Amino acid sequence: MYKSTGFISFLLRRVTGIALVLYLFTHMWVIGSANSGADVFDSRLNFFQSTAFKFAEIALLAAVIYHGFDGIRLLIVHYFNVTEYRKSLFYAIFAASVLLVIAGGIPILLFALEG
């Protein structure tokens, strides 16, 4: 049961959903600090612009892409009643997600390593 594509999809969807919510709160915390003055806002923004957080941006990109594609996959399975293709749809969206993360992550990684 725990090795099925359905469980893996469920687990990844939950993990990426939690990661996106945590990112949303962090984003609001940084943007909301603009009301506290330019110094506070700049210090928080500089903290999150470090090289370590560039790798976190790649993880965020992966979470957004996978979560979105898996949501579309669930809509297709549910509304078009193609339950016999669930496994192959999972593999297809996972492969597409990996390719898009690589394509989007390379420029982020090059920028992080540049300076």
N, C-alpha and C positions, 0 to 999 in steps of 0.2 A: 504494500500500500504506500509506504513512504518513498518508494523509488519510482512511482508512476509519474507520468508527465502531468497528470492532473494535480497531484500534490505539489510537484515542483513549481508548476504554474501558480498555484494557490500561495505557496510560501514566498516566491519571488514577488508576487503582486502585493502581498502584505508588507514585506520588507521595504520594497520601493515606495509604497504608499506612506509608510512611517517616515522614511527618509525625506520624502517630499514635504510632509507636514513639518518636520523639524527644520528643513531649509526655509520654509515659508515663515516660521516664527523668527528664525535668525535674520532673515531678510527684513522683516518688519522691525526688528530690534535695531538693526543698523540704519535703516532709512528713517525710523522714528527718532533717532538721535540727532537728526538735523534740527529739531526743535530745541535741543540743548545747547546749540551753538556750533560754530564751524570747527572749533578745536576738538570737541568730543566726536563729532561726525568724522572728521579726518583721521583721528586716532583709531576709531573702530574700522573705518574703511581700509586704512593701511594695514591693520592686523589681518584682514581677510584677503589682502592682495599679495600676501607672501607666496613664495614658491610652493610651499606645502599645500596651500589651498587651491593651487592650480590643478593638482592631482585630484583634489576633492571635487573640483568642477567637472572633471572627466567622469567621476563617479555619479555626480548629479546628472550629467548628460545621459549616462547609461540608465539611470533610474527613470528619467523622464521618457526616454525612448521606449524602454521595455514596458513600463506601466501603460503608456499610451497604446502601443501595439497590442498588448495583451487585452486591454479593454476592447479594442476593435475586434480582436479574435473572439472574445466572449459574445459580443453583439452578433457577429456572423453566425456563430454556433447556435445561439439562442433564437434569433429571428429567422434564419434560413433553415433551421432544423437539420443541420449537417453534423450530427453527433458522431457519425462514423469517421469523420475526418478530423476529429479533435486532436489526435496525436500528430498527424502530419501538419496541421495548422500551427500547432505549438512549435514544432521544429522549424517551420517556415518563418514564423515571427521572431523566433529566437535568432535564427541566422541573419535575418534582415536587421535585427537590433544590433547584433555584433558588428555587422558591416557598417552601419550608420555610426556607431560609437567609434569605430576605428577612423572613419572618414572625418568625423567631427572632433575626435580627440587628438589627432595628429597636429592640427593647427594650435590647439591649446597647449599641447606638450612642447611644440617648437617655440611658442611664445614664452612659456615658463622657463625653458632652458636658455633662452636668448639673453635674459637679463635678470 
